[in-house]
Amino acid sequence: MTVLYLEALAGIAVSLSILMAMAWMVQQRTGNSGWVDTIWTFSVGLVGACSALWPIGGSAPNARQWLVAALVAIWSLRLGVHIAVRTAGISDDPRYAAFASEWGVDSPRKMFIFLQNQGLGSIPLVFAIFVAARFPDSTLRIEDALGALILLIGIAGEAVADAQLKNFRERPANKGRVCDIGLWHWSRHPNYFFEWFGWLAFPVIAIASGYPLSYPWGWAALLAPLFMYWILVHVTGIPPLEAQMLRSRGERYRDYQSRTSAFFPRPPQKGVVI
């Protein structure tokens, strides 16, 4: 059993590495680093769905495997299409552009390493999908329904946040202003929060009260929300995006920061709207 899971880890790592190498090639050819996130999303979805459907003992995928694969596919398609549409309308992603400017002439090599690290760092996400799909009970349980509900809420919440931001930006009167409506009134990054929230689904499916010791691999699913929180809050999510917003919005964004939660939604503090 252990060998099987180690082989799965190796297969996931190699697959993500190859796909992120392809993302680097697209970024270098087009000059638009926005395609990196598009390809990353579809890559995690593809490798995740395939790992969920990997046969157990040579038998056909069971209901849980199909459920997990379907959930991953829905997440990947929704987010991937959204990012692709956004990327098609810009010349470059300002977060990655800032990295490229900082790296200078060594940018291609460092971008390749950065994307490889991003791909390999995503192993916990896909492995969480794998272990959740292989929970040792072929019948669906209440935990499976709860996990599906959590992921669907995460997808819906992120879609609402994305739509609110898009509608805000499309109004000429809002040019130069900071989006502070709807979900964005409660969190500076509600799309990131709901993205993280959705990954809680896999520990819920993989860890059940009746199997805490008999299925120890299920605990590995906790790495998915932990990794997603770290990457969104401390690495490629909030830090570079807020640095870019401070450059473009200045005091308006500083005021927004002073009264609005960075990640977890909560009522805003009193502040002056500029």
Protein Blocks (a to p, Z undefined) as FASTA:
>chain_A
ZZmmmmmmmmmmmmmmmmmmmmmmmmmmnopaklmmmmmmmmmmmmmmmmmmpcgehiac
dfklmmmmmmmmmmmmmmmmmmmmmmmmpcbdfklmmmmmmnmmmlmmmmmmmmmmmmmm
mmmmmmmmmmmmmoccfbdcfklmmmmmmmmmmmmmmmmmmmmmmmmmmpmklgoiacfe
hjllmocblmlmmmmmmmmmmmmmmpcfklmmmmmmlmmmmmmmmmmmmmmmmmmmmmmm
mmmmmmmnmmmmmmmmmmgcfklgcdddddddZZ
